[in-house]
Amino acid sequence: MRLSIGRNGFAVGSILVLLLWFAPSMVAQEEGLGFLAANGRTSFRLYCASCHGTTAVGDGNVAKFLTVEPADLTRIGQRYGEWPEEMLYRMIDGREEVRTHGRREMPIWGDVFQSPLADAMRTEEEKESRADRKIRELVVFLKTIQVED
């Protein structure tokens, strides 16, 4: 008995092989974004919620003592029309001026994330990498909490 796959069978088999080959990396990427967002949520609760509130709408416990009202971070996409990832990164980092941000009331998180006491023995490159990672995680988290009207 001879098994004949034919052209259609070969095409279907090829597609299945490709799917099996690439599916794990696609899942890993999705899990990676979930991991980044989860870390960003933790950082948000630790560093940002006191001003921006636990729901990120600008109603944190410290907000009433500030001269500039904290932004509603759930509507960033609405305000800018598209997701301003790099601008947000620079705004959170704070080590360079972002003109569209206005007067700076926020801490300069790039410096804060770069030099916690536990990292006193790390190289400058390691500290900068840590700050970059924490800021990127916050940006990913903020994208997950956007609301649409």
Secondary structure, 3 states (H helix, E strand, C coil): CCCCCHHHHHHHHHHHHHHHHHHHHHHHHHHHHHHHHHHHHHHHHHHHHHHHCCCCCCCCCCHHHCCCCCCCHHHHHHHHCCCCHHHHHHHHHCCCCCHHHCCCCCCCHHHHHHCCHHHCCCCHHHHHHHHHHHHHHHHHHHHHCCCCC
